[in-house]
Amino acid sequence: MIFTLWVIATILFFLFRLMPGNPLAAYIDPTFTKEQQDILLQQFGLDKPLWQQYFIYFGNLLQGQLGDSFFFKEPVLEIIWRVFPNTIYLMIISLLVAYTIGTLGGVLLAWKRGTKTETTGIVLTLLTRSAPQFWVGMVVLAIFSFHLNWFPSAGASTAGTVYNSELEKLFSLDFYHHLFLPGLTLSIYLLGLPLLLMRSNMMDVMGEAYVDMAHMRGLKDWRIMLKYAARNAALPVITAMAVGIGYAIGGNVVIETVFSWPGLGRLLVNAVTSSDYPLAQGAFILIAAIMVFMNFIADILYSLLDPRVVRR
């Protein structure tokens, strides 16, 4: 896991320095002389050779220092932590909705196997999984915001609203009113994995001997599906949820941009377009760390919940 993060951080360091544009454009005044511009480069360490910048960067990274944003002129960590809670709220709510509906939907499709219900459900799921996220977001915006005018099209709060704490935000109806559309779009994006996975697991489990025994005992179909089959088929879905967090973080980048949601994904896009190396690197590293860590957690969960994985 540490090696993976080191590789990602190294790639990001060189990638951003190969991008076109002047990262100090927001700092440099047109009236600056050449000497003044050189002094500014020295302050940010950009006058040093690339290899030296690399070691300075990693030395600071190991100390938890991501530097100052070129654009905001503030420490990168402070900027990230201001918007990170919004990304977490959007991600958690969307995951809970997607995996609850997806798991129940997978059970239903397995129960209705061979019927039009199963065929329609699979087709709709595949369509939503293959559709670009930004397109789904634009359709959701067009219907619920621009046409019906039920929900706001951007932001996390009404103009002029100030939350004194994160707790106050969590109990604000205005916040959830703004969260609904990006949450709906992210839920649609995440829904396919648990639904198809649960359906596939159910189809396998329904051929097991204990399910046949339950049928022979005369138990009702819905009870067999929920109490016997679904309980055992849910294991891979539970572990997949950890992987789903990584997908959700990645999906946030597009969805937050479409809905102007003030989160980590939108911050990343703005940092890249403004050539803000420290801020973009910090946001990318945090996203990568979450994805790598959640994959690691998924492996641990699977080995704990299914000891056969360890024995193999």
C-alpha positions in Angstrom: 0.0 0.0 0.0 2.8 2.4 0.9 4.7 1.6 -2.3 1.6 2.2 -4.4 1.1 5.6 -2.8 4.8 6.5 -3.4 4.4 5.5 -7.1 1.3 7.7 -7.4 2.9 10.6 -5.7 6.0 10.4 -7.9 3.9 10.2 -11.1 1.8 13.2 -10.0 4.9 15.3 -9.2 6.4 14.9 -12.7 3.0 15.0 -14.4 2.0 18.4 -13.1 5.4 19.9 -14.0 5.1 18.7 -17.6 1.7 20.5 -17.9 1.7 23.7 -20.0 1.1 27.1 -18.3 2.9 29.2 -15.7 1.9 28.0 -12.1 2.8 31.4 -10.7 0.6 33.4 -13.1 -1.7 34.4 -10.3 1.3 35.8 -8.4 3.2 37.6 -11.1 2.2 41.2 -11.7 2.8 42.4 -15.3 4.9 45.2 -13.8 7.3 42.8 -12.1 10.9 43.0 -13.2 13.0 39.9 -14.1 14.7 40.1 -10.7 11.3 40.2 -8.9 10.1 37.2 -10.8 13.3 35.3 -9.9 12.8 36.1 -6.2 9.2 34.7 -6.4 10.5 31.5 -8.0 13.0 31.2 -5.2 10.3 31.6 -2.5 8.4 28.6 -4.0 11.6 26.6 -4.7 10.9 26.5 -8.4 14.4 27.8 -9.3 16.0 24.6 -8.2 16.7 21.5 -10.5 13.7 19.1 -10.8 15.4 16.3 -8.9 16.0 18.7 -6.0 12.4 19.9 -6.0 11.4 16.2 -5.9 13.3 15.4 -2.7 12.1 18.6 -1.1 8.6 17.7 -2.0 8.8 14.2 -0.5 10.5 15.5 2.6 7.6 17.9 3.2 5.1 15.2 2.3 6.5 12.8 5.0 6.1 15.6 7.5 2.4 16.1 6.5 3.2 19.4 4.7 1.7 19.9 1.2 2.9 23.4 0.8 0.9 26.5 -0.1 -1.6 26.9 -2.9 -0.3 29.1 -5.7 -3.8 30.4 -6.4 -5.4 30.8 -2.9 -2.1 31.6 -1.2 -3.1 29.4 1.8 -1.8 26.1 3.1 -3.1 23.2 0.9 -4.3 21.1 3.9 -6.5 24.0 5.2 -8.1 24.4 1.8 -8.7 20.6 1.4 -10.2 20.1 4.9 -12.7 23.0 4.2 -14.3 21.1 1.3 -13.6 17.5 2.3 -16.6 17.1 4.6 -18.9 17.9 1.6 -17.4 15.1 -0.4 -17.8 12.7 2.5 -21.4 13.5 3.0 -22.2 13.2 -0.7 -20.3 9.9 -0.9 -21.7 8.2 2.2 -25.4 9.1 1.5 -25.0 8.0 -2.2 -23.4 4.7 -1.2 -26.1 3.9 1.4 -28.8 4.6 -1.1 -27.1 2.7 -4.0 -26.2 -0.4 -2.0 -29.5 -0.6 -0.2 -31.5 -0.3 -3.4 -29.0 -2.4 -5.4 -29.0 -5.3 -2.9 -32.8 -5.4 -2.7 -33.0 -5.0 -6.5 -30.6 -7.9 -7.0 -32.7 -10.1 -4.8 -35.8 -9.1 -6.8 -34.2 -9.8 -10.2 -33.0 -13.2 -9.0 -36.5 -14.0 -7.7 -38.0 -12.9 -11.0 -35.4 -14.7 -13.2 -36.5 -15.5 -16.7 -39.3 -12.8 -16.6 -39.7 -9.4 -18.3 -38.9 -7.8 -14.9 -35.4 -9.3 -14.8 -34.8 -8.4 -18.5 -36.0 -4.8 -18.0 -34.0 -4.4 -14.8 -30.7 -5.7 -16.3 -31.1 -3.5 -19.5 -31.8 -0.4 -17.4 -28.8 -1.2 -15.1 -26.5 -1.7 -18.0 -27.7 1.5 -19.7 -27.0 3.6 -16.5 -23.6 2.0 -16.0 -22.5 2.7 -19.6 -23.8 6.2 -19.8 -21.2 9.0 -19.1 -21.6 10.5 -15.6 -21.7 14.0 -16.9 -24.5 13.1 -19.3 -26.6 11.6 -16.5 -25.9 14.6 -14.4 -27.0 17.0 -17.2 -30.2 15.0 -17.7 -31.0 15.1 -14.0 -30.3 18.8 -14.0 -32.5 19.5 -17.0 -35.4 17.5 -15.6 -35.5 18.3 -11.9 -33.8 21.8 -11.8 -34.3 23.6 -15.1 -37.7 22.1 -16.1 -39.5 21.2 -12.9 -37.6 23.7 -10.8 -37.8 21.4 -7.8 -34.1 21.5 -6.8 -31.3 24.0 -7.0 -28.8 23.5 -9.8 -25.5 24.3 -8.0 -23.8 24.8 -4.7 -24.3 23.3 -1.2 -26.4 26.0 0.3 -28.6 29.0 -0.6 -26.7 32.2 -1.2 -26.1 34.0 2.1 -26.4 30.9 4.2 -23.6 30.4 6.7 -23.2 27.3 8.8 -21.4 27.8 12.2 -20.5 24.1 12.4 -20.6 20.8 10.5 -23.3 19.6 12.9 -25.5 22.5 12.0 -25.0 21.8 8.3 -26.1 18.1 8.9 -29.4 19.2 10.4 -30.1 21.8 7.7 -32.9 20.9 5.2 -31.4 23.5 2.8 -28.2 21.4 2.7 -30.0 18.2 1.8 -32.1 20.1 -0.7 -28.9 21.0 -2.5 -27.4 17.5 -2.0 -30.3 15.7 -3.6 -29.4 16.0 -7.3 -25.7 15.2 -7.0 -26.6 12.4 -4.6 -29.1 11.0 -7.0 -26.6 11.1 -9.9 -23.9 9.4 -7.9 -26.3 6.8 -6.6 -27.3 6.0 -10.2 -23.6 5.7 -11.1 -23.0 3.3 -8.1 -26.2 1.3 -8.3 -25.2 -1.2 -11.0 -22.3 -2.9 -9.1 -24.3 -4.1 -6.0 -27.4 -4.9 -8.1 -25.7 -7.1 -10.6 -23.4 -8.7 -8.0 -26.2 -9.5 -5.7 -28.3 -11.0 -8.6 -25.4 -13.2 -9.7 -24.7 -14.4 -6.1 -28.4 -15.1 -5.6 -28.5 -17.2 -8.7 -25.5 -19.3 -7.4 -26.9 -19.7 -3.9 -30.4 -20.7 -5.1 -28.9 -23.9 -6.4 -27.5 -24.9 -3.0 -28.9 -27.9 -1.1 -30.1 -25.9 1.9 -32.3 -23.8 -0.4 -33.8 -26.9 -1.9 -34.4 -28.2 1.7 -36.2 -25.0 2.5 -38.5 -25.5 -0.5 -39.2 -29.1 0.5 -40.2 -27.9 4.0 -42.9 -25.8 2.3 -41.5 -22.4 3.3 -42.8 -19.4 1.3 -40.6 -18.1 -1.6 -40.1 -14.7 -0.1 -38.9 -16.1 3.2 -36.4 -18.5 1.4 -35.1 -15.6 -0.7 -34.5 -13.2 2.2 -33.7 -15.5 5.2 -31.7 -18.2 3.4 -30.5 -17.1 0.0 -30.0 -13.4 0.5 -28.1 -13.7 3.8 -25.4 -15.9 2.2 -25.3 -14.1 -1.1 -24.7 -10.7 0.6 -21.0 -11.4 1.6 -19.4 -10.3 -1.7 -21.7 -7.2 -1.7 -20.5 -6.2 1.7 -16.8 -6.4 0.7 -17.6 -4.6 -2.6 -18.9 -1.7 -0.7 -15.4 -0.9 0.4 -14.3 -0.9 -3.2 -17.4 1.2 -4.0 -16.1 4.0 -1.8 -13.1 4.2 -4.2 -15.4 4.4 -7.2 -17.5 7.0 -5.4 -14.5 9.2 -4.8 -13.6 8.9 -8.4 -17.2 9.6 -9.5 -17.3 12.7 -7.3 -14.8 14.5 -9.5 -17.2 14.6 -12.5 -20.4 15.0 -10.5 -19.1 17.7 -8.2 -18.0 19.6 -11.3 -21.4 19.2 -13.1 -23.3 20.4 -10.0 -20.7 22.9 -8.8 -20.7 21.0 -5.5 -18.0 22.5 -3.2 -16.1 19.3 -2.6 -12.7 17.7 -3.2 -13.4 16.7 -6.8 -14.4 20.2 -7.9 -11.4 21.6 -6.0 -9.1 19.2 -7.9 -10.5 20.2 -11.3 -10.1 23.9 -10.5 -6.5 23.3 -9.3 -5.6 21.5 -12.5 -7.0 24.2 -14.8 -5.2 26.9 -12.9 -1.9 25.0 -12.8 -1.9 25.1 -9.0 0.6 22.3 -8.5 0.6 22.0 -4.7 -3.2 22.0 -4.4 -3.8 19.6 -7.3 -1.1 17.2 -5.9 -2.6 17.3 -2.5 -6.1 16.6 -3.7 -4.9 13.8 -6.0 -2.9 12.2 -3.2 -5.8 12.2 -0.8 -8.1 10.7 -3.4 -5.5 8.0 -4.2 -4.9 7.3 -0.5 -8.6 6.7 0.1 -9.0 4.4 -2.9 -5.9 2.4 -2.0 -6.9 2.1 1.6 -10.4 1.0 0.9 -9.2 -1.7 -1.5 -6.9 -2.8 1.4 -9.9 -2.8 3.7 -12.0 -4.8 1.2 -9.3 -7.5 1.1 -9.2 -7.7 4.9 -13.0 -7.8 5.2 -13.3 -10.6 2.6 -10.7 -12.7 4.4 -12.4 -12.2 7.7 -15.9 -12.9 6.4 -14.8 -15.8 4.2 -11.9 -17.8 5.8 -11.7 -19.9 2.6 -9.9 -17.0 1.0 -7.0 -17.3 3.5 -6.8 -21.0 3.2 -6.5 -20.8 -0.6 
